[in-house]
Amino acid sequence: MRTLISYITASFVFIATSWNVLGKEIAKDENIYEQRMELYQKAEAVSLIPWYYFAAIDQYERNVRLVRRDLPKATGALGIYIPPERWAGPLNRNKHDTNPFTISQFGGLGMDGNGDGVANPNDDEDVIFAIARYLQTYGTDHEHLKIALWDYYQRSKTVDLILGKVKIYKKYKTLQLDDHAFPLPLHANYTYKNTWGDARGWGGRRIHEGTDIFAHYGVPVRATCYGVVELKGWNKYGGWRVGIRDINNTYHYFAHLNGFASNLREGQIVEPGMIIGSVGSSGYGPPGTAGKFPPHLHYGMYKDNGYTEWSFDPYPHLKMWERAEKMQKKQRG
Ligand SMILES: [Zn+2]
């Protein structure tokens, strides 16, 4: 009995601490969002390029940096990293040049954005100003900005990811888009357990890249995040499936659907809880094949790091979103 009580007490202490941490984190986040928005708007004011282009580039780079070990960690509010040879100019012998004049002589991107006479690659204002000036040399309209992004990143996937974020920020006019929803309505009957990495027989040696959520045919399937529909269609493994890219460069994959929501289309913006289709058993054969296994939603998550994409375990995220949604419901009463 005593152990039980102390266990319960310990859990309460733990819950209280994590809430506290969470509260503080939220406060800090709101402040950082304001700081970032201020920088994007300053860049818009000097370049006439809408703020959401800067927000999208910054958000893309921040998330690449978070998953890459070869890039230094961000120190300011921005996530954009301009490598030394780009900042100083490719032929500049001084890779750490901070003199705006010599940098411009060597065709570097480095700029003095805050007027202190120094082009500092670790200063947020200098960095955003450098990006603004670079984009501006191409023009301020969407088509020219697209070319600017292509020239800068030389990777069409990256350009697509950034332009997806541009659309999302433009629509919602805020940077705070971190809400999530569980893919099935919580009142539906469903079960799932952690099966990530299990061996799969069909179609050669593969591992199970996702979590299977078992439910009845026709249970609504919902978007779990703010994002853009990147893919909608048939695949012999996944059947009818939808892929959604969120603002953190993460791809959310929904497979074996019975069908799609009536006007769902590629390129569409979705938000947490929006119905995108329903649970089914499609897949494991040519288009139309269904019923080879019990109905379930296969949910996968993939991360892009600027070079490539890899699968990671969605199970902890599903648990977290489910818990958060339950808590929200309780609070609303
Ligand atoms: Zn599965």
Boltz pocket constraint, residues with backbone or C-beta under 6 A from the ligand:
constraints:
  - pocket:
      binder: B
      contacts: [[A, 208], [A, 210], [A, 211], [A, 212], [A, 297], [A, 298], [A, 299]]
      max_distance: 6.0
